[in-house]
Amino acid sequence: MTSKKKNKSSAAGRQPGLSGSDELVFMALGGLGEIGMNVYLYGFGPPEARQWLMVDLGITFPGEGEPGADVVLPDLRFITSERQSLAGLVLTHAHEDHIGAVLELWPQLNCPIYATAFTAGMVRSKLAEYGRKGALPIKIVPLGGRVNAGPFDVEFVTLAHSIPEPSGLAIRTPAGLVFHTGDWKLDTTPLVGAPPDEAKLKALGEEGVLALVCDSTNALREGRSPSETDVAKSLATIIRSAPRRVAITTFASNVARIKAIADAAHSADRRLVVAGRALHRVISVAIDTGYLHEGFSYLDQQHFRELGSHEAVILCTGSQGEPRAAMARVAEGEHPDIVLDKGDMAIFSSRTIPGNEKLVGRVQNNLARRGVDIITDAEALVHVTGHPRRDELRDMYRWLKPQMCVPMHGEARHLKAHAELAGAMGVKNAFTLIDGEMLKIWPAPTGLIDEAPVGRLYRDGHLIVPDADGPVRARRKLSFAGIAVVAMTMSRRGDILCEPQVALDGIPAAAADGEPMTDVVLDAIDGTLRSIPPKRRTDIEMVREAVFRSVRAAINEAWGKKPIVKVLISIVDAPR
């Protein structure tokens, strides 16, 4: 951690029994200035001996500038250096951007994990699916339950979201109460699970909320988010009127949407077919935890061909255009069991996460080429957000009446809009932070007091690799300017024993005047070797560097780009 000058603490407003140097601080290792990879930390105690509470440990998905990476994970080096002071990890809900890094990164932490039953079930099912050995120390907390972790007294408060059991956290410390919302909305008819606990939120406001750390995803959108019940009615109408097969893709974790689709299929006298491993996993956990009844029935994808063209509703993975997911394979005609034809319907019951537009567009275009009719949330009410719009945010501020707020879970524009809304609701201090910035919440004066190192890791095949100087960064360079490989054979005396060999990938075949690019490279190598006196060629590393520079410069002059250049020199002991 880089040290900055600390603000002087004030003794005003301290609770009896508190140390004069105690502070309550907040920071994020992911989730501020971005949507995804949520990792939040609360610290209490004197600066040299804080105890920490982690909230969520999620992933995000790679963008175009991260070629070959499967998943992006947060860099936890700050908290792993202080893991002996980490009292626990609390999971607010089971979305991948909140729990997706637990399997890979928990061994760095080795702390207790607290979660409700559905969230714990999703983590454990992933553990089993990926064949990981050992058990995670998950302590199941009942809905509305309360746990103690070090100096933190954490109460789970039921909210609504697009997954069962989303919980806000009332985090009580000797310094006061902080409310961490997680992802939420005010849906009084959520279809699956209980509605938000409005009475508890109002009671917390009467108790006194020092700080509200709050979801900002829809802070730019006025009004209120529609209900899952409204989507269920709309889907039932669409499916009932469809003349042929209906394929639907949605976020696999949205149990309410799965139930709505199953109910719609049943009411239309159709059979539900499920395609995609993630959906099977979620359905299993939802049945185990009571969110889908034990008699919930569906057909696996192998039974698709047994159904007539008007009998099937196919629930598919792949709402974000994932190339190997069920919907993408169906769209390309490569799925082993499922086929969609002209006149069939594909419903995208989801929103496209920023950055996935091209992937989703490719799938939809492939479906359109097959004559499939496509319905998205632009054409009908087939999806609703799981996050609060501005009127819901206003309700939360009216109920909790926080002294300060920290907008989270959003890009910079979302955080700014949220802070302005909080100010209009009478909150005097709204802090828009970025990952790594440490905010002192208590005591006054509040403000930024320090910063911690943050970064990104990648799941790359079976490995976890760094961003800086790692293979993903190298592939990023390759995607921009290609690679030139030069192979040479030399004696220890500096003799060139054979003609250099050149391999070019991702580089144009010829220069503007038509000269082959391999000739450009070979001419550059020849000129460089001729310019080095024979006696100096015994310095092999000097030769390698000279050839490297000349090849890169020659390609840059011919093409206008500097590729990656590798010079491989084999040393042979030539006879005297």
ZIDA-V295503 format. One record per helix or strand of 3 or more residues. SS is the DSSP state (H for helix, E for strand). FROM is the first residue (numbers start at 1). TO is the last residue. Records with the same first field share a line. If there is no record, write none. Layout:
SS=FROM-TO, FROM-TO
//
This chain:
E=23-30, 39-45, 51-55, 71-74, 86-90, 113-115, 138-140, 146-149, 152-158, 167-173, 176-180, 211-215, 246-249, 271-275, 312-316, 345-348, 373-375, 404-408, 437-442, 447-451, 456-460, 463-466, 483-491, 501-505, 564-572
H=77-80, 83-85, 96-99, 102-109, 117-129, 198-207, 228-241, 255-267, 277-288, 301-306, 326-331, 357-369, 390-400, 412-424, 471-481, 517-531, 534-538, 540-559
//
